[in-house]
Amino acid sequence: MAEPFSREAQELFDASDRAIARSRDLVAQRREMMAECERNRREQEARFAFRRAILKPE
């Protein structure tokens, strides 16, 4: 029985599958990085608010 796709077509399909998987990995990494940046920003805002409260003249 003949192969449904040529060897070249199958290699292209495999390459596209790898590219899609890599893209998904990059998206997941970017989401993690953005979440970390957001956590750091919130922590910094909390520190600044605390400092303002301490240094606030009464």
All heavy atoms as a GROMACS GRO file, in nm:
protein
  484
    1MET      N    1   0.084  -0.118   0.000
    1MET     CA    2   0.000   0.000   0.000
    1MET      C    3   0.089   0.125   0.000
    1MET      O    4   0.190   0.131   0.068
    1MET     CB    5  -0.092  -0.001   0.122
    1MET     CG    6  -0.184   0.114   0.129
    1MET     SD    7  -0.315   0.075   0.246
    1MET     CE    8  -0.415   0.216   0.219
    2ALA      N    9   0.051   0.226  -0.070
    2ALA     CA   10   0.128   0.349  -0.081
    2ALA      C   11   0.113   0.434   0.044
    2ALA      O   12   0.011   0.429   0.113
    2ALA     CB   13   0.083   0.429  -0.203
    3GLU      N   14   0.218   0.510   0.074
    3GLU     CA   15   0.213   0.600   0.188
    3GLU      C   16   0.115   0.713   0.157
    3GLU      O   17   0.108   0.759   0.044
    3GLU     CB   18   0.352   0.660   0.213
    3GLU     CG   19   0.454   0.561   0.262
    3GLU     CD   20   0.587   0.628   0.292
    3GLU    OE1   21   0.587   0.747   0.329
    3GLU    OE2   22   0.688   0.560   0.279
    4PRO      N   23   0.038   0.758   0.258
    4PRO     CA   24  -0.060   0.863   0.233
    4PRO      C   25   0.008   0.997   0.196
    4PRO      O   26  -0.048   1.074   0.120
    4PRO     CB   27  -0.137   0.875   0.362
    4PRO     CG   28  -0.055   0.806   0.466
    4PRO     CD   29   0.034   0.709   0.394
    5PHE      N   30   0.127   1.021   0.247
    5PHE     CA   31   0.200   1.144   0.215
    5PHE      C   32   0.342   1.107   0.176
    5PHE      O   33   0.398   1.009   0.223
    5PHE     CB   34   0.205   1.239   0.335
    5PHE     CG   35   0.071   1.288   0.379
    5PHE    CD1   36   0.012   1.241   0.495
    5PHE    CD2   37   0.002   1.383   0.304
    5PHE    CE1   38  -0.113   1.287   0.535
    5PHE    CE2   39  -0.123   1.429   0.343
    5PHE     CZ   40  -0.180   1.380   0.459
    6SER      N   41   0.400   1.190   0.091
    6SER     CA   42   0.539   1.165   0.053
    6SER      C   43   0.630   1.188   0.173
    6SER      O   44   0.592   1.250   0.272
    6SER     CB   45   0.580   1.259  -0.061
    6SER     OG   46   0.588   1.391  -0.014
    7ARG      N   47   0.750   1.137   0.164
    7ARG     CA   48   0.847   1.154   0.271
    7ARG      C   49   0.874   1.303   0.296
    7ARG      O   50   0.882   1.347   0.411
    7ARG     CB   51   0.975   1.082   0.232
    7ARG     CG   52   1.084   1.086   0.337
    7ARG     CD   53   1.206   1.006   0.285
    7ARG     NE   54   1.310   1.002   0.382
    7ARG     CZ   55   1.325   0.908   0.474
    7ARG    NH1   56   1.236   0.810   0.481
    7ARG    NH2   57   1.425   0.910   0.559
    8GLU      N   58   0.886   1.380   0.190
    8GLU     CA   59   0.911   1.524   0.204
    8GLU      C   60   0.795   1.593   0.275
    8GLU      O   61   0.816   1.676   0.364
    8GLU     CB   62   0.933   1.586   0.066
    8GLU     CG   63   0.965   1.733   0.071
    8GLU     CD   64   0.988   1.793  -0.067
    8GLU    OE1   65   0.971   1.723  -0.168
    8GLU    OE2   66   1.022   1.913  -0.072
    9ALA      N   67   0.673   1.558   0.238
    9ALA     CA   68   0.556   1.617   0.303
    9ALA      C   69   0.552   1.579   0.450
    9ALA      O   70   0.521   1.663   0.536
    9ALA     CB   71   0.428   1.573   0.233
   10GLN      N   72   0.584   1.454   0.480
   10GLN     CA   73   0.584   1.409   0.620
   10GLN      C   74   0.690   1.485   0.701
   10GLN      O   75   0.665   1.523   0.815
   10GLN     CB   76   0.610   1.258   0.628
   10GLN     CG   77   0.588   1.201   0.766
   10GLN     CD   78   0.447   1.222   0.816
   10GLN    OE1   79   0.350   1.198   0.746
   10GLN    NE2   80   0.434   1.269   0.940
   11GLU      N   81   0.806   1.510   0.641
   11GLU     CA   82   0.909   1.587   0.710
   11GLU      C   83   0.862   1.730   0.736
   11GLU      O   84   0.892   1.787   0.841
   11GLU     CB   85   1.038   1.587   0.627
   11GLU     CG   86   1.108   1.452   0.628
   11GLU     CD   87   1.229   1.447   0.535
   11GLU    OE1   88   1.259   1.549   0.469
   11GLU    OE2   89   1.292   1.340   0.528
   12LEU      N   90   0.790   1.786   0.639
   12LEU     CA   91   0.736   1.921   0.659
   12LEU      C   92   0.632   1.923   0.770
   12LEU      O   93   0.628   2.017   0.851
   12LEU     CB   94   0.677   1.975   0.529
   12LEU     CG   95   0.777   2.009   0.420
   12LEU    CD1   96   0.704   2.041   0.290
   12LEU    CD2   97   0.866   2.124   0.461
   13PHE      N   98   0.547   1.822   0.774
   13PHE     CA   99   0.448   1.813   0.882
   13PHE      C  100   0.518   1.801   1.018
   13PHE      O  101   0.479   1.866   1.115
   13PHE     CB  102   0.355   1.692   0.863
   13PHE     CG  103   0.261   1.705   0.747
   13PHE    CD1  104   0.227   1.592   0.672
   13PHE    CD2  105   0.204   1.826   0.712
   13PHE    CE1  106   0.139   1.602   0.566
   13PHE    CE2  107   0.116   1.837   0.606
   13PHE     CZ  108   0.084   1.724   0.533
   14ASP      N  109   0.621   1.719   1.024
   14ASP     CA  110   0.695   1.701   1.149
   14ASP      C  111   0.761   1.832   1.191
   14ASP      O  112   0.759   1.869   1.309
   14ASP     CB  113   0.801   1.591   1.134
   14ASP     CG  114   0.740   1.453   1.118
   14ASP    OD1  115   0.620   1.436   1.148
   14ASP    OD2  116   0.813   1.362   1.073
   15ALA      N  117   0.819   1.904   1.095
   15ALA     CA  118   0.883   2.032   1.126
   15ALA      C  119   0.780   2.133   1.176
   15ALA      O  120   0.807   2.208   1.270
   15ALA     CB  121   0.956   2.086   1.003
   16SER      N  122   0.664   2.134   1.115
   16SER     CA  123   0.560   2.228   1.160
   16SER      C  124   0.511   2.190   1.299
   16SER      O  125   0.486   2.279   1.382
   16SER     CB  126   0.444   2.234   1.061
   16SER     OG  127   0.373   2.113   1.059
   17ASP      N  128   0.501   2.061   1.329
   17ASP     CA  129   0.462   2.018   1.463
   17ASP      C  130   0.565   2.064   1.567
   17ASP      O  131   0.529   2.111   1.675
   17ASP     CB  132   0.448   1.866   1.470
   17ASP     CG  133   0.325   1.816   1.398
   17ASP    OD1  134   0.234   1.896   1.367
   17ASP    OD2  135   0.319   1.693   1.370
   18ARG      N  136   0.693   2.052   1.533
   18ARG     CA  137   0.799   2.097   1.625
   18ARG      C  138   0.793   2.248   1.644
   18ARG      O  139   0.811   2.298   1.755
   18ARG     CB  140   0.937   2.055   1.573
   18ARG     CG  141   0.964   1.906   1.586
   18ARG     CD  142   1.110   1.873   1.559
   18ARG     NE  143   1.154   1.914   1.426
   18ARG     CZ  144   1.143   1.842   1.316
   18ARG    NH1  145   1.087   1.722   1.320
   18ARG    NH2  146   1.189   1.888   1.201
   19ALA      N  147   0.767   2.321   1.536
   19ALA     CA  148   0.758   2.467   1.545
   19ALA      C  149   0.640   2.509   1.633
   19ALA      O  150   0.652   2.602   1.714
   19ALA     CB  151   0.746   2.528   1.406
   20ILE      N  152   0.529   2.442   1.618
   20ILE     CA  153   0.411   2.472   1.700
   20ILE      C  154   0.440   2.443   1.847
   20ILE      O  155   0.408   2.523   1.935
   20ILE     CB  156   0.288   2.394   1.650
   20ILE    CG1  157   0.244   2.448   1.514
   20ILE    CG2  158   0.175   2.399   1.752
   20ILE    CD1  159   0.142   2.362   1.443
   21ALA      N  160   0.505   2.329   1.874
   21ALA     CA  161   0.539   2.295   2.012
   21ALA      C  162   0.634   2.397   2.071
   21ALA      O  163   0.618   2.440   2.187
   21ALA     CB  164   0.601   2.154   2.017
   22ARG      N  165   0.733   2.440   1.994
   22ARG     CA  166   0.828   2.540   2.041
   22ARG      C  167   0.757   2.673   2.069
   22ARG      O  168   0.783   2.739   2.170
   22ARG     CB  169   0.938   2.560   1.936
   22ARG     CG  170   1.037   2.667   1.971
   22ARG     CD  171   1.122   2.631   2.091
   22ARG     NE  172   1.219   2.736   2.116
   22ARG     CZ  173   1.257   2.774   2.235
   22ARG    NH1  174   1.209   2.714   2.342
   22ARG    NH2  175   1.345   2.870   2.249
   23SER      N  176   0.664   2.710   1.982
   23SER     CA  177   0.589   2.833   2.001
   23SER      C  178   0.507   2.827   2.130
   23SER      O  179   0.503   2.923   2.207
   23SER     CB  180   0.497   2.855   1.881
   23SER     OG  181   0.418   2.969   1.900
   24ARG      N  182   0.447   2.714   2.156
   24ARG     CA  183   0.369   2.698   2.280
   24ARG      C  184   0.459   2.708   2.402
   24ARG      O  185   0.422   2.767   2.504
   24ARG     CB  186   0.294   2.565   2.278
   24ARG     CG  187   0.179   2.566   2.182
   24ARG     CD  188   0.106   2.434   2.181
   24ARG     NE  189  -0.008   2.442   2.091
   24ARG     CZ  190  -0.059   2.339   2.026
   24ARG    NH1  191  -0.007   2.220   2.040
   24ARG    NH2  192  -0.162   2.355   1.945
   25ASP      N  193   0.578   2.648   2.392
   25ASP     CA  194   0.674   2.658   2.503
   25ASP      C  195   0.713   2.804   2.528
   25ASP      O  196   0.722   2.847   2.642
   25ASP     CB  197   0.800   2.576   2.474
   25ASP     CG  198   0.776   2.426   2.481
   25ASP    OD1  199   0.672   2.384   2.539
   25ASP    OD2  200   0.861   2.350   2.429
   26LEU      N  201   0.738   2.876   2.420
   26LEU     CA  202   0.777   3.017   2.434
   26LEU      C  203   0.665   3.100   2.496
   26LEU      O  204   0.690   3.188   2.579
   26LEU     CB  205   0.818   3.075   2.299
   26LEU     CG  206   0.950   3.022   2.243
   26LEU    CD1  207   0.971   3.074   2.101
   26LEU    CD2  208   1.066   3.059   2.332
   27VAL      N  209   0.542   3.072   2.456
   27VAL     CA  210   0.427   3.143   2.514
   27VAL      C  211   0.417   3.114   2.663
   27VAL      O  212   0.396   3.206   2.744
   27VAL     CB  213   0.297   3.104   2.440
   27VAL    CG1  214   0.174   3.152   2.517
   27VAL    CG2  215   0.297   3.159   2.300
   28ALA      N  216   0.437   2.988   2.702
   28ALA     CA  217   0.431   2.952   2.843
   28ALA      C  218   0.543   3.021   2.920
   28ALA      O  219   0.520   3.074   3.031
   28ALA     CB  220   0.440   2.801   2.860
   29GLN      N  221   0.663   3.025   2.864
   29GLN     CA  222   0.775   3.093   2.930
   29GLN      C  223   0.747   3.242   2.945
   29GLN      O  224   0.776   3.302   3.049
   29GLN     CB  225   0.904   3.073   2.850
   29GLN     CG  226   0.959   2.933   2.857
   29GLN     CD  227   1.079   2.916   2.767
   29GLN    OE1  228   1.133   3.011   2.713
   29GLN    NE2  229   1.122   2.791   2.749
   30ARG      N  230   0.690   3.301   2.842
   30ARG     CA  231   0.659   3.445   2.847
   30ARG      C  232   0.554   3.472   2.954
   30ARG      O  233   0.565   3.570   3.029
   30ARG     CB  234   0.610   3.493   2.712
   30ARG     CG  235   0.586   3.643   2.710
   30ARG     CD  236   0.547   3.691   2.570
   30ARG     NE  237   0.538   3.834   2.564
   30ARG     CZ  238   0.433   3.906   2.603
   30ARG    NH1  239   0.327   3.848   2.652
   30ARG    NH2  240   0.434   4.037   2.594
   31ARG      N  241   0.455   3.387   2.964
   31ARG     CA  242   0.352   3.405   3.067
   31ARG      C  243   0.413   3.397   3.206
   31ARG      O  244   0.378   3.475   3.296
   31ARG     CB  245   0.242   3.301   3.052
   31ARG     CG  246   0.149   3.331   2.938
   31ARG     CD  247   0.036   3.230   2.930
   31ARG     NE  248  -0.049   3.261   2.816
   31ARG     CZ  249  -0.108   3.171   2.741
   31ARG    NH1  250  -0.092   3.042   2.766
   31ARG    NH2  251  -0.183   3.207   2.639
   32GLU      N  252   0.504   3.300   3.226
   32GLU     CA  253   0.570   3.288   3.355
   32GLU      C  254   0.653   3.412   3.386
   32GLU      O  255   0.652   3.461   3.499
   32GLU     CB  256   0.660   3.164   3.356
   32GLU     CG  257   0.584   3.033   3.357
   32GLU     CD  258   0.674   2.913   3.340
   32GLU    OE1  259   0.798   2.927   3.354
   32GLU    OE2  260   0.622   2.803   3.313
   33MET      N  261   0.725   3.462   3.287
   33MET     CA  262   0.807   3.580   3.306
   33MET      C  263   0.720   3.702   3.339
   33MET      O  264   0.753   3.779   3.430
   33MET     CB  265   0.890   3.608   3.180
   33MET     CG  266   0.981   3.728   3.193
   33MET     SD  267   1.068   3.768   3.042
   33MET     CE  268   0.930   3.824   2.939
   34MET      N  269   0.609   3.717   3.268
   34MET     CA  270   0.520   3.830   3.294
   34MET      C  271   0.459   3.820   3.433
   34MET      O  272   0.443   3.922   3.502
   34MET     CB  273   0.411   3.836   3.186
   34MET     CG  274   0.463   3.866   3.047
   34MET     SD  275   0.550   4.023   3.035
   34MET     CE  276   0.414   4.135   3.052
   35ALA      N  277   0.424   3.700   3.476
   35ALA     CA  278   0.369   3.682   3.610
   35ALA      C  279   0.473   3.718   3.716
   35ALA      O  280   0.441   3.783   3.816
   35ALA     CB  281   0.321   3.538   3.629
   36GLU      N  282   0.599   3.679   3.693
   36GLU     CA  283   0.706   3.714   3.786
   36GLU      C  284   0.726   3.865   3.790
   36GLU      O  285   0.742   3.923   3.898
   36GLU     CB  286   0.836   3.644   3.744
   36GLU     CG  287   0.952   3.673   3.835
   36GLU     CD  288   0.937   3.615   3.974
   36GLU    OE1  289   0.864   3.516   3.992
   36GLU    OE2  290   1.000   3.670   4.066
   37CYS      N  291   0.725   3.929   3.676
   37CYS     CA  292   0.738   4.076   3.672
   37CYS      C  293   0.623   4.143   3.747
   37CYS      O  294   0.645   4.241   3.819
   37CYS     CB  295   0.742   4.125   3.527
   37CYS     SG  296   0.894   4.083   3.440
   38GLU      N  297   0.504   4.092   3.731
   38GLU     CA  298   0.388   4.149   3.800
   38GLU      C  299   0.401   4.131   3.951
   38GLU      O  300   0.371   4.222   4.027
   38GLU     CB  301   0.259   4.085   3.748
   38GLU     CG  302   0.133   4.141   3.808
   38GLU     CD  303   0.109   4.287   3.777
   38GLU    OE1  304   0.167   4.339   3.679
   38GLU    OE2  305   0.031   4.352   3.850
   39ARG      N  306   0.447   4.014   3.995
   39ARG     CA  307   0.467   3.992   4.139
   39ARG      C  308   0.572   4.089   4.193
   39ARG      O  309   0.554   4.149   4.300
   39ARG     CB  310   0.512   3.847   4.166
   39ARG     CG  311   0.399   3.746   4.166
   39ARG     CD  312   0.444   3.611   4.219
   39ARG     NE  313   0.544   3.548   4.133
   39ARG     CZ  314   0.518   3.474   4.027
   39ARG    NH1  315   0.392   3.453   3.992
   39ARG    NH2  316   0.614   3.419   3.955
   40ASN      N  317   0.681   4.105   4.119
   40ASN     CA  318   0.786   4.198   4.162
   40ASN      C  319   0.733   4.341   4.170
   40ASN      O  320   0.765   4.415   4.264
   40ASN     CB  321   0.906   4.192   4.067
   40ASN     CG  322   0.982   4.062   4.079
   40ASN    OD1  323   0.971   3.992   4.179
   40ASN    ND2  324   1.058   4.030   3.978
   41ARG      N  325   0.652   4.381   4.071
   41ARG     CA  326   0.596   4.516   4.071
   41ARG      C  327   0.505   4.538   4.192
   41ARG      O  328   0.512   4.641   4.259
   41ARG     CB  329   0.518   4.539   3.942
   41ARG     CG  330   0.466   4.682   3.926
   41ARG     CD  331   0.378   4.698   3.805
   41ARG     NE  332   0.253   4.623   3.815
   41ARG     CZ  333   0.147   4.659   3.888
   41ARG    NH1  334   0.149   4.771   3.956
   41ARG    NH2  335   0.039   4.585   3.891
   42ARG      N  336   0.422   4.439   4.222
   42ARG     CA  337   0.333   4.452   4.338
   42ARG      C  338   0.411   4.460   4.468
   42ARG      O  339   0.376   4.538   4.558
   42ARG     CB  340   0.236   4.334   4.342
   42ARG     CG  341   0.129   4.341   4.237
   42ARG     CD  342   0.034   4.225   4.246
   42ARG     NE  343  -0.063   4.230   4.138
   42ARG     CZ  344  -0.132   4.126   4.097
   42ARG    NH1  345  -0.118   4.009   4.156
   42ARG    NH2  346  -0.218   4.138   3.999
   43GLU      N  347   0.516   4.378   4.479
   43GLU     CA  348   0.600   4.383   4.599
   43GLU      C  349   0.666   4.519   4.613
   43GLU      O  350   0.673   4.575   4.722
   43GLU     CB  351   0.706   4.272   4.595
   43GLU     CG  352   0.649   4.133   4.614
   43GLU     CD  353   0.754   4.023   4.592
   43GLU    OE1  354   0.872   4.057   4.567
   43GLU    OE2  355   0.716   3.906   4.599
   44GLN      N  356   0.714   4.572   4.502
   44GLN     CA  357   0.779   4.703   4.505
   44GLN      C  358   0.678   4.812   4.543
   44GLN      O  359   0.709   4.900   4.623
   44GLN     CB  360   0.841   4.734   4.369
   44GLN     CG  361   0.922   4.861   4.368
   44GLN     CD  362   0.990   4.884   4.235
   44GLN    OE1  363   0.938   4.844   4.131
   44GLN    NE2  364   1.104   4.951   4.238
   45GLU      N  365   0.558   4.804   4.489
   45GLU     CA  366   0.455   4.902   4.526
   45GLU      C  367   0.424   4.895   4.675
   45GLU      O  368   0.405   4.998   4.740
   45GLU     CB  369   0.328   4.879   4.444
   45GLU     CG  370   0.337   4.925   4.302
   45GLU     CD  371   0.208   4.901   4.224
   45GLU    OE1  372   0.112   4.844   4.280
   45GLU    OE2  373   0.205   4.938   4.106
   46ALA      N  374   0.419   4.774   4.729
   46ALA     CA  375   0.391   4.759   4.872
   46ALA      C  376   0.504   4.818   4.955
   46ALA      O  377   0.479   4.885   5.056
   46ALA     CB  378   0.372   4.611   4.906
   47ARG      N  379   0.629   4.797   4.913
   47ARG     CA  380   0.742   4.855   4.984
   47ARG      C  381   0.737   5.008   4.980
   47ARG      O  382   0.760   5.075   5.081
   47ARG     CB  383   0.875   4.805   4.927
   47ARG     CG  384   0.908   4.663   4.965
   47ARG     CD  385   1.051   4.627   4.929
   47ARG     NE  386   1.081   4.640   4.788
   47ARG     CZ  387   1.064   4.544   4.698
   47ARG    NH1  388   1.014   4.426   4.735
   47ARG    NH2  389   1.096   4.563   4.571
   48PHE      N  390   0.707   5.062   4.862
   48PHE     CA  391   0.699   5.208   4.848
   48PHE      C  392   0.586   5.265   4.935
   48PHE      O  393   0.603   5.368   4.999
   48PHE     CB  394   0.679   5.249   4.703
   48PHE     CG  395   0.802   5.232   4.617
   48PHE    CD1  396   0.789   5.226   4.480
   48PHE    CD2  397   0.929   5.224   4.672
   48PHE    CE1  398   0.901   5.212   4.399
   48PHE    CE2  399   1.041   5.208   4.592
   48PHE     CZ  400   1.027   5.202   4.455
   49ALA      N  401   0.472   5.198   4.938
   49ALA     CA  402   0.360   5.245   5.020
   49ALA      C  403   0.399   5.241   5.168
   49ALA      O  404   0.367   5.334   5.244
   49ALA     CB  405   0.237   5.158   4.995
   50PHE      N  406   0.470   5.137   5.208
   50PHE     CA  407   0.515   5.127   5.347
   50PHE      C  408   0.611   5.241   5.381
   50PHE      O  409   0.598   5.305   5.484
   50PHE     CB  410   0.581   4.991   5.368
   50PHE     CG  411   0.631   4.969   5.508
   50PHE    CD1  412   0.542   4.945   5.612
   50PHE    CD2  413   0.766   4.972   5.536
   50PHE    CE1  414   0.588   4.925   5.740
   50PHE    CE2  415   0.813   4.952   5.663
   50PHE     CZ  416   0.724   4.928   5.767
   51ARG      N  417   0.706   5.266   5.291
   51ARG     CA  418   0.801   5.376   5.314
   51ARG      C  419   0.730   5.510   5.321
   51ARG      O  420   0.764   5.594   5.405
   51ARG     CB  421   0.907   5.378   5.204
   51ARG     CG  422   1.004   5.263   5.213
   51ARG     CD  423   1.101   5.267   5.097
   51ARG     NE  424   1.181   5.146   5.098
   51ARG     CZ  425   1.245   5.100   4.993
   51ARG    NH1  426   1.240   5.164   4.877
   51ARG    NH2  427   1.315   4.988   5.002
   52ARG      N  428   0.634   5.533   5.234
   52ARG     CA  429   0.560   5.659   5.237
   52ARG      C  430   0.484   5.673   5.369
   52ARG      O  431   0.479   5.782   5.428
   52ARG     CB  432   0.462   5.667   5.119
   52ARG     CG  433   0.526   5.704   4.989
   52ARG     CD  434   0.424   5.736   4.883
   52ARG     NE  435   0.332   5.627   4.856
   52ARG     CZ  436   0.351   5.531   4.764
   52ARG    NH1  437   0.461   5.530   4.691
   52ARG    NH2  438   0.262   5.437   4.745
   53ALA      N  439   0.428   5.562   5.417
   53ALA     CA  440   0.354   5.567   5.543
   53ALA      C  441   0.447   5.597   5.661
   53ALA      O  442   0.411   5.671   5.753
   53ALA     CB  443   0.281   5.436   5.566
   54ILE      N  444   0.567   5.541   5.656
   54ILE     CA  445   0.663   5.565   5.766
   54ILE      C  446   0.713   5.708   5.763
   54ILE      O  447   0.725   5.773   5.866
   54ILE     CB  448   0.782   5.467   5.753
   54ILE    CG1  449   0.737   5.327   5.787
   54ILE    CG2  450   0.898   5.508   5.843
   54ILE    CD1  451   0.844   5.222   5.768
   55LEU      N  452   0.743   5.758   5.643
   55LEU     CA  453   0.802   5.891   5.631
   55LEU      C  454   0.699   6.003   5.628
   55LEU      O  455   0.737   6.121   5.625
   55LEU     CB  456   0.888   5.897   5.504
   55LEU     CG  457   1.005   5.798   5.500
   55LEU    CD1  458   1.074   5.803   5.364
   55LEU    CD2  459   1.104   5.828   5.612
   56LYS      N  460   0.573   5.969   5.630
   56LYS     CA  461   0.467   6.069   5.623
   56LYS      C  462   0.466   6.154   5.750
   56LYS      O  463   0.458   6.101   5.861
   56LYS     CB  464   0.333   5.997   5.608
   56LYS     CG  465   0.215   6.088   5.589
   56LYS     CD  466   0.090   6.004   5.569
   56LYS     CE  467  -0.030   6.090   5.547
   56LYS     NZ  468  -0.149   6.007   5.530
   57PRO      N  469   0.475   6.285   5.731
   57PRO     CA  470   0.472   6.371   5.851
   57PRO      C  471   0.332   6.370   5.913
   57PRO      O  472   0.232   6.370   5.844
   57PRO     CB  473   0.506   6.509   5.797
   57PRO     CG  474   0.483   6.504   5.651
   57PRO     CD  475   0.492   6.360   5.610
   58GLU      N  476   0.332   6.368   6.044
   58GLU     CA  477   0.202   6.362   6.115
   58GLU      C  478   0.151   6.499   6.149
   58GLU      O  479   0.209   6.596   6.163
   58GLU     CB  480   0.216   6.279   6.240
   58GLU     CG  481   0.247   6.135   6.207
   58GLU     CD  482   0.254   6.050   6.333
   58GLU    OE1  483   0.191   6.082   6.433
   58GLU    OE2  484   0.326   5.952   6.328
   0.00000   0.00000   0.00000
